[in-house]
Amino acid sequence: MGESDRYSDFKQPRRRLSLGQDGNALMGLFTINIVFFLILLILQVVYFFFQKGEGLFFSEVVQYFEMPAQLSRLSERPWTILIYMFSHVSVWQILSNSLWLWAFGFILQELTGNKKLIPIYIYGGLAGGLIFILANYSIPPLRPNVSSAVLLGGNAATMAVAVATTTLAPDFRFFKNLNGGIPIWILTLIYILIDFAGIASLSAAFSLSHLAGAAAGFIFIYLLRKDFDGSVWMNNFYNWLMNLFNPNKKKGAVNIKEKVFYNTQGRKPYKKTPNITPQRVDEILDKINQKGYHLLTDEEKNILKRAAEEDL
C-alpha cells in the first residue's frame, strides 16, 4: 500500500486545524514569513524617509538576511543559511510563495498531520542554499561573481513542499465537480513553469537551487515510504528546546493514559482493556492532526473503530 493510499483509506472524521489553532504548522510558516517581510519593509520605509538609497538599504540591512554564496562571507553570518528562506523584500515574491505554500501545504498537512510541513520546508531551503553555493563555485561562468551572489526568499523551500505533496498524493484532485477534477500534478507543473519563468533572466545557480528544493521534497517522501521519517529529530529538538526552560514540565509524572484510560479492576494481571471515552477519542484525533494516521498504534486504531461502532 502506498503512502497516499494509507492516508486516503482512513475514513474516520477528524478535526481540521483551524487558522488560529495552536500548533498549526502552516500558519506558523505564514507568520514567520510575514514577520520577516514586515521587518524588512519597515526598515526600507525608514531608509526611504531619510532619503537613503536602495543600494544602501541592501548593503546595510538586507545583507544580514540574505545568504551569500561566498563561503568567507557566509562564515561571518552563518545564520543566513536558515533565515534567508523566510525573508522577502519583494511584495510579488512573498505573495507568490504564500499562495503556493497555502495550496500545497494545506493538502500536505491534511494528509500527514502537523509535524512534517515545517521540516520539509526547512530541508528544501537548506538543499537550495547548499546547491546555490556549489553552483557558484563549480560553474566556470559564475565563479568570477561568487563574491556578489546572494540568495533570498523561500522559493526553494516552497518548491520542496509542492513536490513532496505531489509525490505523496499524485492522484489528489482539485475541483472534483468539474469533469472529475484537476490532478495535483498539473498544478505543480504550472507552478514550476511560473517559477522558472520568473528566474529565467538570472544565473543558473537560482534554477539549480529551486531544483534542489524540489529534490529534497521528493527524497523526504521517498524515505517516509521506507519508514524513515526525517522530521522526527527536528520535532524532538524543537520540543526539547521549548521545554528547556519550562517550569511547568514535571519529571516522573504519572502517565495519564495509565491513570485514566485503562480499567484493570477485576481483570488478569497486566491485561489492559482500553475504555472508550470522548477524551480518549479526542486525544487520538489530536495525534492524527499532529503526526498523521499512519503513526497510530493498533490499539488506537481499534479504539477509533469501536468509537465509530458505538457512535461515541
ZIQUIUR-V441409 format. One record per residue. N is the residue number from 1. RES is the residue in three letters. PHI is phi in whole degrees, 0 to 359 (NA if undefined). Layout:
BEGIN
n;res;phi
N;RES;PHI
N;RES;PHI
END
This chain:
BEGIN
n;res;phi
1;MET;NA
2;GLY;288
3;GLU;297
4;SER;292
5;ASP;294
6;ARG;298
7;TYR;283
8;SER;290
9;ASP;287
10;PHE;283
11;LYS;258
12;GLN;291
13;PRO;292
14;ARG;222
15;ARG;290
16;ARG;265
17;LEU;288
18;SER;281
19;LEU;301
20;GLY;264
21;GLN;287
22;ASP;299
23;GLY;84
24;ASN;285
25;ALA;296
26;LEU;297
27;MET;292
28;GLY;298
29;LEU;296
30;PHE;301
31;THR;298
32;ILE;298
33;ASN;297
34;ILE;293
35;VAL;298
36;PHE;295
37;PHE;297
38;LEU;293
39;ILE;300
40;LEU;293
41;LEU;295
42;ILE;297
43;LEU;295
44;GLN;294
45;VAL;297
46;VAL;299
47;TYR;297
48;PHE;294
49;PHE;297
50;PHE;269
51;GLN;59
52;LYS;261
53;GLY;291
54;GLU;296
55;GLY;299
56;LEU;292
57;PHE;299
58;PHE;290
59;SER;284
60;GLU;260
61;VAL;241
62;VAL;296
63;GLN;300
64;TYR;273
65;PHE;244
66;GLU;273
67;MET;265
68;PRO;282
69;ALA;282
70;GLN;287
71;LEU;295
72;SER;294
73;ARG;290
74;LEU;296
75;SER;293
76;GLU;280
77;ARG;220
78;PRO;296
79;TRP;297
80;THR;292
81;ILE;293
82;LEU;257
83;ILE;280
84;TYR;299
85;MET;284
86;PHE;251
87;SER;248
88;HIS;220
89;VAL;246
90;SER;262
91;VAL;298
92;TRP;298
93;GLN;295
94;ILE;287
95;LEU;294
96;SER;296
97;ASN;296
98;SER;294
99;LEU;298
100;TRP;288
101;LEU;297
102;TRP;294
103;ALA;300
104;PHE;270
105;GLY;294
106;PHE;297
107;ILE;293
108;LEU;300
109;GLN;292
110;GLU;294
111;LEU;276
112;THR;248
113;GLY;93
114;ASN;257
115;LYS;254
116;LYS;247
117;LEU;298
118;ILE;295
119;PRO;303
120;ILE;297
121;TYR;301
122;ILE;292
123;TYR;302
124;GLY;297
125;GLY;294
126;LEU;294
127;ALA;295
128;GLY;298
129;GLY;295
130;LEU;296
131;ILE;292
132;PHE;299
133;ILE;294
134;LEU;298
135;ALA;295
136;ASN;291
137;TYR;270
138;SER;260
139;ILE;271
140;PRO;309
141;PRO;296
142;LEU;270
143;ARG;301
144;PRO;296
145;ASN;255
146;VAL;296
147;SER;290
148;SER;252
149;ALA;284
150;VAL;222
151;LEU;234
152;LEU;214
153;GLY;113
154;GLY;263
155;ASN;297
156;ALA;295
157;ALA;293
158;THR;294
159;MET;299
160;ALA;298
161;VAL;296
162;ALA;298
163;VAL;290
164;ALA;298
165;THR;295
166;THR;294
167;THR;293
168;LEU;289
169;ALA;226
170;PRO;294
171;ASP;267
172;PHE;297
173;ARG;230
174;PHE;264
175;PHE;49
176;LYS;297
177;ASN;284
178;LEU;264
179;ASN;53
180;GLY;90
181;GLY;99
182;ILE;254
183;PRO;298
184;ILE;296
185;TRP;295
186;ILE;291
187;LEU;297
188;THR;296
189;LEU;297
190;ILE;298
191;TYR;299
192;ILE;296
193;LEU;296
194;ILE;296
195;ASP;297
196;PHE;286
197;ALA;294
198;GLY;288
199;ILE;247
200;ALA;298
201;SER;275
202;LEU;266
203;SER;287
204;ALA;297
205;ALA;297
206;PHE;291
207;SER;298
208;LEU;294
209;SER;298
210;HIS;292
211;LEU;296
212;ALA;295
213;GLY;299
214;ALA;299
215;ALA;297
216;ALA;297
217;GLY;296
218;PHE;295
219;ILE;296
220;PHE;301
221;ILE;290
222;TYR;301
223;LEU;291
224;LEU;297
225;ARG;292
226;LYS;268
227;ASP;67
228;PHE;245
229;ASP;260
230;GLY;288
231;SER;269
232;VAL;298
233;TRP;296
234;MET;292
235;ASN;292
236;ASN;296
237;PHE;296
238;TYR;297
239;ASN;296
240;TRP;297
241;LEU;295
242;MET;291
243;ASN;268
244;LEU;301
245;PHE;243
246;ASN;272
247;PRO;288
248;ASN;274
249;LYS;286
250;LYS;252
251;LYS;269
252;GLY;72
253;ALA;290
254;VAL;291
255;ASN;296
256;ILE;297
257;LYS;294
258;GLU;291
259;LYS;279
260;VAL;250
261;PHE;264
262;TYR;240
263;ASN;245
264;THR;252
265;GLN;292
266;GLY;73
267;ARG;242
268;LYS;297
269;PRO;303
270;TYR;68
271;LYS;261
272;LYS;252
273;THR;239
274;PRO;289
275;ASN;276
276;ILE;266
277;THR;237
278;PRO;304
279;GLN;295
280;ARG;293
281;VAL;297
282;ASP;299
283;GLU;297
284;ILE;292
285;LEU;297
286;ASP;295
287;LYS;296
288;ILE;296
289;ASN;298
290;GLN;278
291;LYS;238
292;GLY;102
293;TYR;296
294;HIS;293
295;LEU;264
296;LEU;289
297;THR;282
298;ASP;300
299;GLU;296
300;GLU;292
301;LYS;296
302;ASN;295
303;ILE;296
304;LEU;297
305;LYS;295
306;ARG;294
307;ALA;295
308;ALA;293
309;GLU;294
310;GLU;272
311;ASP;54
312;LEU;281
END
